Amino acid sequence: MISHTIKYELRKDPFVTIINQFGEIEINLENQIIFPHGMIGMPDCKHFCLANINVEKFKYFKLLQGVVDTKLSFLTLPILIHNKFIDSSDLEKACSVLGIKVEDVAILLIASTKITDQGKKIIVNARAPIFIDSTAKTAIQYVIPETKYNIQHIID
């Protein structure tokens, strides 16, 4: 049986290759992002790394790859403060609430696929983005109080 857990405390080489549905993914364990409270609905899932995806149709996306459980990964779409999904004022308010400087924040939207009448579409959760403090290497998935954001926003 293959273990899907990385014993990162025992490793000397920080680079790890994981094989998942996107192919071979390389992560650097020195660049871990810690979710002190875990992800929404998964409080024990705290250690992740961001990785590039070597699939052309996902070239603008990043993989949020679980480190302790390598079966756990999320397709994410990095966005800027000024974007077409969430008002910049709402993102700036969230940064203030979370204690993250706007200049230090990286924001990710969790993406997935949905079958529609027009075929398979990529959707993002614009209601609960992930805010990463790039200086502290910590993150939180934060539910924006404004109800105008959709958890299944279809990407054009």
C-alpha positions as CSV (number, residue, x, y, z in Angstrom):
1,M,0.0,0.0,0.0
2,I,1.3,3.5,-0.9
3,S,1.3,6.1,1.8
4,H,-0.2,9.4,0.8
5,T,1.5,11.2,3.7
6,I,4.7,13.1,3.5
7,K,7.0,12.9,6.5
8,Y,8.3,16.4,6.0
9,E,10.1,16.5,9.4
10,L,12.5,13.7,8.3
11,R,13.3,15.1,4.8
12,K,16.5,16.8,3.8
13,D,15.5,17.7,0.3
14,P,12.6,20.2,0.4
15,F,11.3,19.4,-3.1
16,V,8.7,16.6,-3.4
17,T,7.1,15.3,-6.5
18,I,3.4,14.2,-6.2
19,I,1.4,12.5,-8.8
20,N,-2.3,13.4,-9.0
21,Q,-5.0,14.1,-11.5
22,F,-3.0,16.9,-13.0
23,G,0.1,14.8,-13.5
24,E,3.4,15.2,-11.7
25,I,3.4,18.2,-9.4
26,E,6.5,19.5,-7.6
27,I,6.2,21.3,-4.3
28,N,8.8,22.9,-2.1
29,L,8.2,22.1,1.5
30,E,10.1,25.2,2.6
31,N,7.3,27.3,1.1
32,Q,4.5,25.7,3.1
33,I,1.4,27.8,3.8
34,I,-0.2,27.2,7.2
35,F,-3.9,27.5,7.8
36,P,-3.9,27.8,11.6
37,H,-7.6,27.0,11.8
38,G,-7.7,24.6,8.8
39,M,-9.9,24.9,5.8
40,I,-13.7,25.5,6.1
41,G,-15.2,22.1,7.0
42,M,-11.7,20.6,7.4
43,P,-10.2,22.0,10.6
44,D,-7.3,19.4,10.7
45,C,-6.1,20.3,7.1
46,K,-3.5,22.9,7.9
47,H,-0.4,22.4,5.8
48,F,-0.4,23.2,2.0
49,C,1.9,24.3,-0.7
50,L,1.1,26.1,-4.0
51,A,2.2,24.4,-7.2
52,N,2.1,25.1,-10.9
53,I,-0.1,22.9,-13.0
54,N,1.4,21.6,-16.2
55,V,-1.9,21.4,-18.1
56,E,-2.4,24.1,-20.8
57,K,-6.1,24.7,-19.9
58,F,-5.2,25.4,-16.3
59,K,-2.2,27.7,-17.0
60,Y,-3.8,30.6,-15.0
61,F,-4.5,28.4,-12.0
62,K,-2.5,27.1,-9.1
63,L,-2.8,23.9,-7.2
64,L,-3.2,24.2,-3.4
65,Q,-1.6,20.9,-2.5
66,G,-2.0,19.2,0.8
67,V,1.3,18.4,2.4
68,V,0.3,15.9,5.2
69,D,-2.4,14.2,3.1
70,T,-1.2,14.4,-0.6
71,K,-4.6,13.2,-1.8
72,L,-6.0,16.6,-0.8
73,S,-5.6,19.3,-3.3
74,F,-7.6,22.3,-4.6
75,L,-7.6,23.9,-8.0
76,T,-7.4,27.6,-7.3
77,L,-7.5,30.8,-9.3
78,P,-5.2,33.6,-8.1
79,I,-6.8,37.0,-8.3
80,L,-5.6,40.6,-7.6
81,I,-7.3,43.1,-5.3
82,H,-8.8,44.7,-8.5
83,N,-10.5,41.8,-10.3
84,K,-13.8,41.0,-12.0
85,F,-15.1,38.6,-9.3
86,I,-15.0,40.5,-6.0
87,D,-15.1,44.3,-5.3
88,S,-11.7,45.6,-4.2
89,S,-13.4,47.4,-1.3
90,D,-14.7,44.1,0.0
91,L,-11.3,42.4,-0.3
92,E,-9.6,45.4,1.4
93,K,-12.2,45.2,4.3
94,A,-11.4,41.4,4.6
95,C,-7.7,42.1,4.8
96,S,-8.3,44.6,7.5
97,V,-10.5,42.2,9.5
98,L,-7.9,39.4,9.0
99,G,-4.9,41.7,9.9
100,I,-3.2,41.2,6.6
101,K,-1.6,44.1,4.8
102,V,-3.0,44.6,1.3
103,E,0.5,44.7,-0.1
104,D,1.3,41.3,1.5
105,V,-1.9,39.5,0.5
106,A,-2.3,36.8,-2.1
107,I,-5.9,35.8,-2.9
108,L,-7.1,32.5,-4.3
109,L,-10.5,31.4,-5.4
110,I,-11.2,27.7,-5.1
111,A,-12.2,26.3,-8.5
112,S,-14.1,23.2,-9.6
113,T,-16.1,22.0,-12.5
114,K,-19.8,21.9,-13.0
115,I,-21.9,20.3,-15.7
116,T,-24.3,22.8,-17.3
117,D,-26.6,22.7,-20.3
118,Q,-23.7,24.2,-22.2
119,G,-21.3,21.4,-21.1
120,K,-18.6,21.3,-18.5
121,K,-17.7,24.7,-17.0
122,I,-15.1,25.9,-14.5
123,I,-16.6,27.6,-11.5
124,V,-15.0,29.5,-8.7
125,N,-16.1,30.2,-5.1
126,A,-16.2,34.0,-4.9
127,R,-17.9,34.0,-1.5
128,A,-15.1,32.3,0.4
129,P,-11.7,33.2,-1.0
130,I,-8.4,32.2,0.5
131,F,-6.3,35.0,1.9
132,I,-2.6,34.3,2.2
133,D,-0.3,36.5,4.2
134,S,2.8,36.1,2.0
135,T,5.1,37.4,4.8
136,A,3.9,35.2,7.5
137,K,3.1,32.2,5.2
138,T,-0.3,31.8,6.8
139,A,-3.7,31.6,5.3
140,I,-7.4,31.6,6.0
141,Q,-10.4,30.9,4.0
142,Y,-12.7,33.8,4.8
143,V,-16.4,34.0,4.0
144,I,-17.2,37.5,2.8
145,P,-20.2,38.9,4.6
146,E,-21.6,40.4,1.5
147,T,-24.2,38.0,0.0
148,K,-23.8,39.3,-3.5
149,Y,-21.0,36.8,-4.2
150,N,-21.8,33.4,-5.6
151,I,-20.2,30.2,-4.4
152,Q,-20.6,28.8,-7.9
153,H,-19.5,31.7,-10.2
154,I,-19.0,30.4,-13.7
155,I,-15.8,31.7,-15.3
156,D,-16.4,33.2,-18.8
